[in-house]
């Protein structure tokens, strides 16, 4: 068998000094969102990102509108949405997570911009805390890494 030389096209994590990132943070459940924010900021700074702006919205349903306005402005290379939605006794949980995710996906596709969905959807406060920096890692930091990789990859396309 002859080996084919298939070029790899992937993003990288170096050279992001000029990358501009916006964090959109929900104030609802902010005691957990703050930890996601800290994880994202730490990761971005470790990779040399110097311009990070943070925008605060009331809750997860308001995140997509803010993302759409920021994406339309053309100032940022990527947007990172952060929030926490914890399942309650009513179906409101399903509406909130579905509509916020759909809105963020729409913004990404409409503007050709990486929009990372770091809105945690959990069954309990304990699960949210685990995903915000304890035994399940920090999903804010994970979104930051994914944002940098996507920015780099899209620059190559």
PyMOL commands that set and color helices and strands:
alter all, ss='L'
color gray80, all
select helices_A, chain A and resi 30-46+60-73+92-111+125-131+139-156
alter helices_A, ss='H'
color red, helices_A
select strands_A, chain A and resi 20-26+51-57+78-86+114-122+132-134+137-138
alter strands_A, ss='S'
color yellow, strands_A
deselect
rebuild
show_as cartoon
